[in-house]
């Protein structure tokens, strides 16, 4: 939510402003890099021309491209006791639907890596697309 510019931050307003300014600075640099380098620079310049200095579309695109890696980074040091059993097929906390491997898909070939029905296993939830006040 923070990266995508949709956080309902209720803390210190000064801290929120500082955070937002830092994000604008970083996404300004990303915007400059993607619109001037590579073969898609013109296309991306057209895509992001309505963004203004908040870079909302770029932030959305960045999040879409990096959400699985971010989840992996967030959970890389978390041990098994941090993750609670979610659901299982038989109610026994042992079925294939129980969150395992730090809530990540396995390293088996095609496991959640763009392989049809396995796509949902790449990141454990899509709650980041549900409005924050509904979570």
Residue pairs with C-beta under 8 A, 6 or more apart in sequence:
1 7
1 8
1 128
1 132
2 9
2 19
2 23
3 23
3 59
3 62
3 63
4 56
4 59
4 60
4 63
4 128
5 20
5 23
5 54
5 56
5 59
6 131
6 132
7 132
8 132
8 133
9 16
9 19
23 59
24 53
24 54
24 55
27 55
27 58
27 59
27 62
28 53
28 55
30 55
30 58
30 62
31 48
31 51
31 55
31 58
34 40
34 41
34 44
34 48
34 58
35 41
35 44
35 45
35 48
47 57
48 55
48 57
48 58
50 57
51 57
51 58
63 128
67 123
67 128
68 122
68 123
71 103
71 104
71 123
71 124
72 104
75 82
75 83
75 102
75 103
75 104
76 102
78 102
80 102
83 99
83 102
83 103
84 99
85 93
85 98
85 99
86 97
86 98
86 99
86 124
87 95
87 97
87 98
88 94
88 95
88 96
88 97
88 98
89 95
89 96
89 97
99 124
100 106
103 124
104 124
105 111
105 112
105 113
105 118
105 121
105 122
106 112
110 118
111 118
111 121
112 118
112 119
112 120
112 121
112 122
113 122
120 126
127 135
